[in-house]
Amino acid sequence: MAKTPLKFIDLFAGIGGFHRALTTLEDFKGECVLTCEMDTHCRHVYEANFGKQSTFSENIRLLTRAKVNDPDSALDPDEIVKLVPKHDVLCAGFPCQPFSKSGKQHGEKDKTRGTLFYDIMEIVRARQPKYLILENVRNLAGPKHVDTLKTIITSIRNPDISDAGYSVLDEPIILSPHVLPPSYKGGDGAPQVRERVFILAIRGKNKKNENKLKSILKEVQAYRNLEKGWNPDNWDLSDILKRAPTDITKYKVSKSEAKWLKAWDDFVKVIHLTVFPASRFGLRFFVEN
């Protein structure tokens, strides 16, 4: 593995999932050289978790455009280089707006011009990191978004992005933390069903890199069998509650959250189910109604 820390940038960082993963791996310790997150609350949690970041931006478009709201004001690569530090890995849990079919339609770049994915690719074009790790909602790989996913994959492969191009598979990785065994920081440490789509890319469009990506995909698909006896669908909430801290005074529940919990409790009492689907459908229903 890497002898020196891999430098990474954390775009659409949220509260720091990628940061946690890339700075706590046993084989190497990553170094975050740029964080970008718009949400104030997320930034507070991020800073509480990882300390004050040396390079921080509230809006990715401050790094890629002369005018934030003007998609035609993209900065030149040499200008982006001045704003974005050199890095090995680009991480981005980006929002995925519908890609436009309007405009001049001059290839994939024009299709994504009004989206935040476009801004990610402008940074890739300028800095050409070795690895890309993109994360999005499960529906991105669903039937309604076939064209969107195809545009993303085609854009990454586009030789205009890098002379060497990027290797990326047509099939993304779909993974939920509950599938990972405990030794991979999943399982009983995170019994949460939350499937996400991950798109991995390696600079250099060649068979060797494609085989690396296929190997990763195959390993992820086999995670259920990594530990003998590990079954991600077999866990008991009481085991987790036994490990909970005895002092719960530090955990505060707001008035609105208390209403959600009461609504869920009432819902559980009246619904005729003994086994509940692993989702927040009931809570979401009450919140939205």
N, C-alpha and C positions, 0 to 999 in steps of 0.2 A: 504494500500500500504506500501511500504518499509519505516520503521522508520529511517533508516540510508541510506545514499546515496548508490545506487547500483554502484559498481565498474565495469567498462567495458573497453575492449580493442577494438581499432578501426583499423582493418586490411584492407589494400587496401582502405585507408580512403578517397581518392579523396580530395575534398575541405571541407568535414566534414558533410555530410548529416546525418549520424547516430549520430555524436557528437551533432549536433544541436537538434535532436529529444530527445536524452537521457539526455540532460542537461537543457531543457526548459519545461519539462513536469510539470504540476501543482502539481501532487500528490507526486512527489519526484524529487530530483535533482541528476542525475548521476554524477559519478566522473570518468574521463578518466585516466587510469593508464598506457596506452601504445598506441602509435600511430605508424602506419606503412604505408608509402607511398613512392613510388619510383620516381614519377614525380616531378621535381623541381618546376614547376609553381604551381602545386596543393599544394605543401608544403608551398609556400609563401602565398597563399590565406588562407590556413588552419591556419597558424600562425597569419595572420592578423585578422582572425575571432575569434580565440580562445586563442591567446597568445602562447608564447613559451611552448612547452610540456616538462614535466619533464623527460619522458621516450620516446625516439623516435628511430625508426629503418627505414632505407631506403629500406631494403629488408627483407621480411619475412624469407628467407632462411638463413639469418644471425642468426636467432633465433632457427632454426630447424635442421641445417646441419653443419657438420664439414667443408665441402667443398661446397660452394654455388652451383656449377654446377654438383655435384655428387649426384644423387638420392639415392645411396647406402650408403651415409655417414650420415644417420640420427642420430641425437644426442639421447642419452638415455633420458627418461622422467625426471630423476633427474637433468640432465644438462640443459634441457629446462626450468625447474622450476627456475633455477638461473637467466635466462635471461628474462622470462616472469612473470610479477607480478601476484599475485593472483587476480582473478576477478570473478564477478557474471555473466556477460554477454559478450559473444564473438560476435562481429559484423564483418562481412566481405562481402564487395562487390567485390567478387573475380572474376578474369578472368577465363573463362572456356575453357581450351584447350581440344582438343579431347582426350579422355582417350584411352590409348594404349591397343591393344589386343596382344601385344608381351610380352616377358618376361616369367617368371615361372608360372604366372597365379595362384598364391597361394591365392585365394580369392580376395575380393574387394580391400584390401589394396594394393595388387600387381598391380591391374588394374590402380590405380591412382598414382602410384609411381612417374611418371615423371611430374605430374601436381602440380599446386599451391594449389589445393584442398587437396592434400596429406599433404602439410605442415600445412594447417589449422587443419587437423585432428590429426597431431602429437602434436600440442599445446593443442587440446581438450583432447587427451590421457594423457598428462602430468598434465594439470591443472583441467580438468573436471569441467568446469563452469556450473552453474545451467541452463543457457539459451544460445541458439545459435540463431542468426539472420543472415541468409545468403541471399544475394541479387544477382541477375543476370539478364541477358537480357531476354526479353519476349520469344525468340525462344527456350530457355532451356526447356520450357514446350510444345514445338511444336512437330509435328510428326517425324521430322528428328533427334530428340535428346531423344527419348524414352529411349534408353539404357543408355545414359549419366545420365539422371535424376534418373533412377532406381538405377544406381551404387552409386550416391550421397546419396539417401535415405537409401539404404542398408548399406552403410558405416557408416552412422550416427547411425543406429540401432545396428551395430555390437557390441556384448558384449565385444569384445576385446578392444574397446574404453573406456568403463567404466563398472565396475562390475554391476552397476545398470542399464546400458543401457540408451538409449535416446528414448523418445516418439517423433515421427514425423509422419505426415500424408503423405499418398501417393500423395495427391493432394496439390500442393503448392498454396500459395496466389498470385493472379495476380492483381496488383493494379496500377492505374495511379493517380497522385496527383489531376487531375481535377475532379475526382469522389468524393473526400472528400469535405464535406460541409465547408463553411468558418469557422465555430466554431472548426473544426478539422485542421485548418491551410491550407485548400485546397481551392477549389472553386475559388472565385474571387481573392484570394491571389496568386493562382498558376493555371491559366487557360491553363495548359500545358498537352497535351496528350502524355504521355510517360510511357507506361505500363512496369512494371518490375515484375520479379518473386521473391517472398520472401519465404524462407524455414525456418520455425520456429521449434525449438526442445527444449524439456524440459528434464533435467536429471531425469531418473527414468522411466523405461518402465512399465507403468501401466495404467489402465482404467481411473483413475482420471485425469492424465495428457493428455491423448488422448481426453477426453471430453473437457478439457480446450482449446485445440487446435481446436477442432471442433467448439466450441463456438466462437472463434476468427474468424475462416473462415466464419461462418454464419453471423457474424456481419459485416465483410468486404463486403460480398456479398449484404448486405442490406443497404449499406451506402447511396445509392441514396434516400432512404426514411427517413433518419435521421432527416431532417428538412422539415417542411411543405413548399411546393412550391419550394424546391430546385431542380433545373434541371441543371446538370453539362454541358449539351450541349447548354444551353441558356445563353450566355454572350455577351457583346458588348465591343469591343476593345476601343471605344470612352470613355466608363466609366473609363477604366483603364488609358487612356491617360490624362484624366482630373485630375487624382491624381498625375501625373508625376511632378517632381520638375521643377520649372521654370528655374533654373540655370543648364544648361546641359553642361557647359564648362568642368566639371570634367570627362565627359564621352568621352573617346578618341576612335576613329575608325582608325584602321591601314589601310595602303594602300590596302593590300590584302582583308581586310574585306569590304572596300569601293567597291572593284570590285565585291565581292559576292553580295552586296546589289544592285548594279546597274544591275547585271545579273538577279537577282530576279525581280527587277522592270521591266526590259524589258520583262521578261517571263510573268509576270502578264498582261502586255499590249497586248500580242499576243495570249494568251491562251483563248479559248472560254468557260470559266466557270464563273459562278456568285458566286458559293460556292466552296471553296477550301478544299480539304482533310486536316485534322489536322495533317500534317506531314511536314518534311523538304525535301520532295522528290525533289522539284525543285532546291532548294539551293544545295543539295547534288549532283544532276546531273551536275550542272554547275561547282561546285568545282572539281568534278572528271573528267570532260571533258574539 
